[in-house]
C-alpha cells in the first residue's frame, strides 16, 4: 500500500498535580484543519500541537512526526510523546 499522511491536533492537558499530559488526538483532513483545531483546543486546555505522520498503515512503518503548529504550554518531551522529531 502507498504511504498515507495523517494530520492530527493533540490537546495538552494539565493534570491535578500540574503535570502536562497528552489528551485525546483529533484527526484532521489537511494541514489547515489540523492547525485550526490545535488553535481551538489550546483555548480550552493548557496547550495543543498540530502534527502530521506519514507512513504505511498496513506495515505500521511511519516516518517521524512533523510539528505543524504549537500553542500554549507544551511538555518538554512533546516530540517523544508523538513518536517522532520536529
Residue frames as qw, qx, qy, qz and C-alpha x, y, z in Angstrom:
[[0.000, 0.889, 0.458, 0.000, 0.00, 0.00, 0.00],
 [0.357, 0.610, -0.036, 0.706, 1.14, 3.56, -0.65],
 [0.295, -0.131, -0.493, 0.808, 2.16, 5.94, 2.08],
 [0.202, -0.788, -0.499, -0.300, -0.59, 7.94, 3.75],
 [0.198, 0.236, -0.353, 0.883, -0.23, 11.21, 5.67],
 [0.367, -0.681, -0.632, 0.040, -2.37, 11.69, 8.77],
 [0.059, 0.494, -0.144, 0.856, -2.98, 15.15, 10.20],
 [0.554, -0.503, -0.641, 0.171, -3.68, 15.42, 13.91],
 [0.140, -0.685, 0.203, -0.686, -4.40, 18.03, 16.57],
 [0.655, -0.207, -0.663, 0.298, -3.36, 16.94, 20.06],
 [0.340, -0.841, -0.006, -0.422, -4.58, 18.77, 23.17],
 [0.462, 0.195, -0.650, 0.572, -2.20, 19.05, 26.11],
 [0.575, -0.685, -0.333, -0.298, -3.92, 18.75, 29.47],
 [0.026, 0.528, -0.594, 0.607, -2.72, 19.88, 32.89],
 [0.608, -0.274, -0.744, 0.051, -3.17, 17.10, 35.44],
 [0.530, -0.802, -0.253, -0.109, -4.18, 17.72, 39.05],
 [0.710, -0.506, 0.048, 0.488, -0.52, 17.79, 40.06],
 [0.085, 0.866, -0.204, -0.448, 0.33, 20.22, 37.23],
 [0.466, -0.198, 0.749, 0.427, 1.90, 17.53, 35.08],
 [0.481, 0.492, -0.244, -0.683, 1.28, 18.07, 31.35],
 [0.502, 0.029, 0.861, 0.071, -0.20, 15.07, 29.57],
 [0.143, 0.041, -0.646, -0.749, -1.46, 14.36, 26.07],
 [0.586, 0.217, 0.409, -0.665, -5.21, 14.35, 25.59],
 [0.695, 0.341, 0.633, 0.008, -7.29, 12.53, 23.00],
 [0.205, -0.218, 0.505, 0.810, -5.94, 13.16, 19.48],
 [0.516, 0.640, 0.349, -0.450, -8.30, 14.70, 16.92],
 [0.560, 0.138, 0.600, 0.555, -7.85, 13.70, 13.28],
 [0.226, 0.710, 0.001, -0.667, -7.97, 16.38, 10.60],
 [0.786, 0.539, 0.303, 0.006, -8.40, 16.28, 6.83],
 [0.613, 0.619, -0.031, 0.491, -5.45, 18.51, 5.98],
 [0.488, 0.060, -0.321, 0.810, -2.72, 20.80, 7.31],
 [0.155, -0.406, -0.030, -0.900, -5.01, 23.82, 7.61],
 [0.708, -0.481, -0.309, -0.414, -7.65, 21.92, 9.58],
 [0.781, -0.207, -0.436, 0.397, -5.04, 20.39, 11.93],
 [0.303, 0.162, -0.231, 0.910, -3.62, 23.84, 12.68],
 [0.370, -0.431, -0.152, -0.809, -7.08, 25.33, 13.18],
 [0.795, -0.421, -0.406, -0.163, -8.19, 22.53, 15.51],
 [0.659, -0.094, -0.417, 0.619, -5.00, 22.83, 17.55],
 [0.044, 0.294, -0.114, 0.948, -5.57, 26.57, 17.97],
 [0.595, -0.442, -0.241, -0.627, -9.12, 25.90, 19.14],
 [0.826, -0.288, -0.468, 0.127, -8.06, 23.15, 21.54],
 [0.478, 0.114, -0.374, 0.787, -5.46, 25.43, 23.11],
 [0.271, -0.498, -0.027, -0.823, -8.23, 27.82, 24.18],
 [0.788, -0.435, -0.094, -0.425, -9.71, 25.19, 26.49],
 [0.943, -0.197, -0.124, 0.240, -6.54, 23.32, 27.52],
 [0.518, -0.683, 0.194, 0.477, -3.01, 24.10, 28.65],
 [0.030, 0.579, -0.542, -0.608, -1.82, 23.85, 25.06],
 [0.850, 0.364, 0.356, -0.136, -2.10, 21.96, 21.81],
 [0.194, -0.491, 0.649, 0.548, 0.03, 20.83, 18.93],
 [0.806, 0.499, 0.052, -0.313, -0.78, 20.06, 15.29],
 [0.272, -0.514, 0.756, 0.300, 1.35, 17.45, 13.60],
 [0.818, 0.369, -0.230, -0.376, 1.47, 15.05, 10.69],
 [0.549, -0.345, 0.756, 0.092, 2.70, 11.48, 10.33],
 [0.665, 0.496, -0.362, -0.425, 3.41, 9.80, 7.01],
 [0.234, -0.346, 0.909, -0.010, 3.76, 6.08, 6.54],
 [0.486, 0.011, -0.760, -0.431, 2.25, 2.79, 5.50],
 [0.622, -0.315, 0.328, -0.638, -0.67, 1.76, 7.73],
 [0.946, 0.059, -0.248, -0.200, -0.51, -1.84, 6.52],
 [0.732, 0.209, -0.493, 0.421, 3.05, -2.32, 7.78],
 [0.546, -0.789, -0.236, 0.151, 2.86, 0.16, 10.66],
 [0.621, -0.103, 0.059, 0.774, 6.05, 1.86, 9.49],
 [0.075, 0.955, 0.276, 0.082, 5.83, 5.63, 9.86],
 [0.451, 0.474, -0.179, 0.735, 8.24, 8.50, 9.46],
 [0.275, -0.268, -0.517, 0.765, 8.87, 10.72, 12.48],
 [0.042, 0.840, 0.528, -0.119, 6.10, 13.19, 13.33],
 [0.319, 0.291, 0.124, 0.893, 6.37, 16.68, 11.87],
 [0.085, -0.613, -0.509, 0.598, 5.12, 19.52, 14.08],
 [0.237, 0.594, 0.493, 0.590, 2.94, 21.90, 12.08],
 [0.159, -0.671, 0.026, -0.723, 1.93, 24.34, 14.84],
 [0.491, -0.284, -0.702, 0.430, 2.02, 24.62, 18.61],
 [0.246, -0.674, -0.109, -0.688, 0.06, 26.74, 21.08],
 [0.675, -0.666, 0.020, -0.317, 0.19, 27.34, 24.81],
 [0.370, -0.630, 0.669, -0.140, 2.20, 25.31, 27.27],
 [0.888, 0.247, -0.359, -0.147, 3.75, 22.10, 25.97],
 [0.837, -0.475, 0.239, 0.129, 5.75, 19.42, 27.78],
 [0.088, -0.742, 0.577, 0.330, 9.46, 19.37, 27.01],
 [0.323, -0.156, 0.907, 0.219, 9.14, 15.81, 25.67],
 [0.628, 0.471, 0.211, -0.582, 6.27, 16.56, 23.26],
 [0.486, 0.527, -0.598, -0.358, 8.20, 15.17, 20.29],
 [0.032, 0.192, -0.972, 0.131, 8.82, 11.90, 22.15],
 [0.471, 0.245, 0.628, -0.568, 5.11, 11.71, 23.03],
 [0.667, 0.556, -0.025, -0.495, 4.29, 11.81, 19.32],
 [0.875, -0.014, 0.443, 0.193, 6.93, 9.26, 18.43],
 [0.658, 0.617, 0.180, 0.392, 8.96, 11.50, 16.18],
 [0.461, -0.339, -0.013, 0.820, 11.08, 14.56, 15.78],
 [0.248, 0.865, 0.251, -0.355, 10.32, 18.09, 14.68]]
